[in-house]
């Protein structure tokens, strides 16, 4: 064993406290934008935990808040995502179908499926708030997060 080189352990997953642990209460609220950089009125998000997984793409979660009456127009994402409603009420539109969004509702949205989300007006003014978990994940304020589509072209 004399003069034998010491071998490093094989490279493997690492844990980055700065990106792998996030508290939504202390995250900065950022405005969402479309692919042209135009702000989506009344919609803000707080970045949650995220990290690269096999293949290098990011997997992550964000907390999205939509003001009552606010709308994400018909759009697509490059990856699939799951929405989990935390508070408020809204409508998810997929094709000609409309689905009610209420607290504790979860929705799987396949990649590239055109859909829209609208926050309903409420007597208490509560925003529609949902956790958006996606892969691949794009930052809240990224132009690559979503791409609007024309209703007739979806």
Secondary structure, DSSP 8 states (H G I E B T S, - for coil): -TT-------------HHHH---GGGS-EEEEE-TTS-EEEEEEEEEEEEEE-TTS-EEEEEEEEE-TT-EEEEEE-SSEEEEEEEES-EEEEETTEEEEE-TT-EEEE-TT--EEEEE---TT---EEEEEEEES---TT-TTS-EE--GGG-
